């Protein structure tokens, strides 16, 4: 799986996320829904779609390409 669980803390209405970045300068995305946060790195060429249904995150879809 590409999505990794991230530890979160909510205090005084603020969300705090503590994580170690392993990839250096590569782009990443954090998706948060109903008390759970998950982290994924974004592809170099492609699309990443967050699919929701009735106010909840249902899935994250990856569509990658490769330059010729």
Secondary structure, 3 states (H helix, E strand, C coil): CCCEEECEEEECCEEEECCCCCCCCCCEEEEEECCEEEEEECCCCEEEEEEEECCEEEEEEEEECCCC
